[in-house]
Amino acid sequence: MLSADDALSFLLARSRPATKTEKIATADALGRVLAERLTSTVNVPPLDNSAMDGYAVRIADIINASTRLRVTQRIPAGTVGKPLEAGQAARIFTGAPVPAGCDAVVMQEYCGVEGDTVTVGKHPKVGENIRRSGEDIAAGAEILPAGIRLRPQEMGLAASVGIATLPVYCKLKVATFFTGDEIVMPGEILKPGQIYNSNRFVLTGLLQAMGCEVVDLGIVPDDFDATVKVLKIAAAGADLIITSGGVSVGEEDHVKAAVETVGKLDLWKIAIKPGKPLAFGDVGKIPFIGLPGNPVSAFVTFCLFVRPFILRSQGITASAPQAFSLKADFDWLKPDKRREFLRARLHTAENGEVAVQLYPHQGSGVLTSTVWADGLVEVPEGMPIHRGETVRFLPFSGLLN
């Protein structure tokens, strides 16, 4: 069995970075991966403008805290005022360009208005409440690097410099299927020995959350010929194949043998718990990943190994999950010889520190633990953990985004 680190390095080395691109409207780019670096052709803001509602003034005119100036114009946002002359002020609003001659804006709270005059109640500093042209973004500056997943704030930043369309990588098309004579879909009546197919919903949800185009080929019976047939169908129309179940060593586990018939397997077992039977290979020229059938095992192996593989394949440059060092509010005194990933939740310990506690049942079939937990505690091979010791915590907020 490969170690967790070696298995991840192997998978990342075999990922095929995205190359196909398309241009889409900036408004439709949420969750897509930027294919090219973006630079601005304009300054943001384009002109010096007011950061406050108030009065545009010339500091040379402010003699003392009771200086009175004549208000000669009103400048709302979206309009350009006339130059200020000596002894003049302009009523100005947030975002409006400051007029020529103005070197400060005094907040309206410090001003008293009487007719067409304003009393300036403070002596401002040069540049006070003025946002300079290009202060946020200078023309020619890079605003976004290639290889990032676009969030609302990146979409807004692109729009702020006038970019209406964005170059993005085409969506990764992932074919999935699920093996097992015992699994049925929710809504059907369970017969003795049958279970509902939770993995189908977990896996398709994980893939959709990562922005993949999912080709769901459904449930495949525990039959070698049927498995070979669906593998060929998957390879004909997808960029990646991911299955759940059938990669163990039982007589009814046909996925491993079927993949080796129409392709090859380069990895089969990894030294982690849960999730030992993780398979990787190719069906023709299409990468293949076989997840375990146990729900928690499938979930954990996806988060730790499939997620970074997909990120690389989507053109995303950074794939390492976020991790934190926190105190353990539990004992784990009988560690496995494999690396373990325990479902854990953040809470406040008796001493007031944020710590992690474990779900009481850590079995690979206890899907409830993944809903209860905030993330995974990584337990190195053969290392016991005592309450109060520092552990490495991987939050789901980083593993699932």
Protein Blocks (a to p, Z undefined) as FASTA:
>chain_A
ZZfklmmmmmmmmpccdfbdcdddfklmgoiacfbdcddfbdcdfbdcdfbdcddddfkl
mmblmbccddfbdcdehiacddddehiacdddehiacdehiabdcdfklpccehjaccdf
bdcdehiaiacehklpcghiafbdghiacdfklmmmmmmnopabdcdddddddddddedj
kbccehiacdehiacdfklmmmmmmmmmnopacddebjadddfklmmmmmmmmmmmccbd
cdeehiambfklmklmmmmmmmccfbfbdcddehkbacdddehjaccddddfblklmmmm
mmmmmmmmmmmmnopablcdcdddddddbdcfbccfbdcdddddddddfkopacddddfb
lcfklmklmmmpgbdcdddehiacdehiacddddfklmmZZ
